[in-house]
């Protein structure tokens, strides 16, 4: 019985809670600075960079987190969003993305 309780408690600690991150959809190559590519606006730069092989990412403050979902962020390129998911090794395991106000 003690073993079962211990295993249950230990497994509940391993389950990460979803967190909401607020930032701008960018790409993993440019991050916060799209000037080096010379493409404007930023949303076009993000889409062009992803088309060239970069990954969609979220810029939150000075942090850039790669996003596990590489389809949904396209409609939010260059826009402020709220991403809900788990953060694992600088990648957000995306549960949802909605426009931020």
C-alpha positions in Angstrom: 0.0 0.0 0.0 2.8 2.4 0.9 4.5 1.7 -2.5 1.2 2.5 -4.4 0.8 5.8 -2.5 4.5 6.7 -3.2 4.2 5.9 -6.9 1.0 7.9 -7.2 2.6 10.9 -5.5 5.7 10.6 -7.6 3.8 10.4 -10.8 1.7 13.4 -10.0 4.9 15.5 -9.6 6.1 14.5 -13.0 3.0 15.9 -14.7 3.7 19.5 -15.7 1.0 22.0 -15.5 0.1 24.1 -18.5 1.3 27.7 -18.5 0.3 30.7 -20.6 3.0 32.6 -22.3 2.3 36.0 -23.9 4.5 37.3 -26.7 5.0 37.7 -30.4 5.1 35.0 -33.0 8.5 35.1 -34.6 10.9 32.6 -36.1 13.9 30.8 -34.5 16.5 32.4 -36.8 15.5 36.1 -36.4 14.1 36.0 -32.9 13.6 39.6 -31.8 15.5 41.3 -34.7 14.2 41.0 -38.2 16.3 43.9 -39.5 19.2 41.6 -40.6 17.0 40.0 -43.2 15.9 43.3 -44.7 12.3 42.1 -45.2 9.4 44.1 -44.0 7.0 43.9 -42.3 8.1 41.5 -39.5 5.2 39.2 -40.3 6.5 38.7 -43.9 10.0 38.1 -42.6 8.7 35.4 -40.2 6.8 33.6 -43.0 9.7 33.8 -45.4 12.2 32.5 -42.8 9.9 29.6 -41.9 9.5 28.8 -45.6 13.3 28.7 -45.8 13.6 26.2 -43.0 13.4 28.2 -39.8 10.9 27.2 -37.0 8.0 29.2 -35.6 8.8 30.6 -32.2 7.4 32.8 -29.5 9.3 35.9 -28.4 8.4 36.6 -24.7 10.5 39.4 -23.4 14.1 38.5 -24.3 13.3 34.7 -24.4 12.7 32.9 -27.7 10.9 29.6 -27.3 10.5 27.2 -30.3 6.9 26.0 -30.8 5.9 22.4 -31.2 3.0 23.2 -33.5 4.5 24.4 -36.8 1.1 25.0 -38.5 -1.1 27.2 -36.3 1.4 30.0 -35.6 1.5 30.9 -39.3 -1.8 32.9 -39.1 -0.4 34.8 -36.2 3.1 35.7 -37.7 4.4 38.9 -36.2 1.4 39.3 -33.9 1.0 39.3 -30.2 -0.5 36.1 -28.9 -1.1 33.9 -25.8 0.3 30.4 -26.1 -0.8 27.8 -23.6 1.3 24.7 -23.1 4.2 23.0 -21.3 7.8 24.3 -21.6 10.4 21.6 -22.1 14.0 22.4 -23.1 13.2 25.8 -24.6 10.3 24.4 -26.7 6.6 25.0 -25.8 4.5 22.0 -26.3 1.5 24.0 -27.7 -2.0 23.3 -26.5 -3.5 26.5 -27.9 -2.7 29.8 -29.5 -5.0 32.8 -29.3 -4.6 36.5 -30.2 -3.7 38.7 -27.2 -5.4 42.0 -26.6 
